[in-house]
Amino acid sequence: MNTTATRERILVIEDEPDIREVIEFNLRLEGYRVSGASDGEEGLERVRREFPDAILLDRMLPGIDGIEICRRLKADPDLRSIPVIMVTAKTEVDDVVDGLEAGADEYITKPFSPKELLARIKAVVRRGTWDDSRPQERLVFDGLVVNLASHVVLVDGQEANFTATEFRLLNFLAANPGRVFSRNTLLSRVMSNSSAVVDRNIDVHIGAIRRKLGPYRKLVQTVRGVGYRFRG
């Protein structure tokens, strides 16, 4: 057993007992505290009761499916900061995009190796405690306020509903106004390099950020052929 592993709690929402048991076994070997749920309703109940550090969420579940669960989690101010890794057998690009647009922070397809899964979990947990760009606790651009301490984004005084990954991406760009970052740099600093369809992941998150910024959407600029920058 890895005696230096973290003690974060991971919730596994998976309806296939054999798969859930294998995932839980490998997580426990790494020192994580693990709990499981076999359907969407039980999963949501456990999230609210346990407030885990990360969630592994199967897309195809009885009752409430993974996409709807993810939407509900990301719409809840008390739960939306919890990273979600969606696990599914659906591998088409549109399926991946659907999961990301629902608010998933990562997307991993079955079959997957325990090593890959653990790398994804470590990445989202690390991002949850990321402290790389903390020049200010509060970034203000006219009516846009990015509050790092509370993980809140205010647009003209109204709180915008950002997922954990969207917030981290916006904060990283806004903390470095005028600098252009490639997709690969953003993946390495904010997401995980092992993400499926990596370029599309960043593009989907940037699109969501712009929609939520409303009148300030143009602050996040595309530099064609290079990447993105925040116009400070």
Buried (B, 14 or more C-beta within 10 A) or exposed (E): EEEEBBEBBBBBBBBBEEBBEBBBEBBBEBBBBBBBBBBBBBBBEBBEEBEBBBBBBBBBBEEBBBBBBBBBBBEBEEBBBBBBBBBBEBEEEEBBBBBBBBBBBBBBBEEEEBEEBBBBBBBBBEBBEBEEBEEEEEBEBEEBBBBBEEBBBBBEEEEBBBBBBBBBBBBBBBBBEEBBBBBEBBBEBBBBEEBBBBEBBBBBBBBBBBEBBEEBBEBBBEEEEEBBBBEE
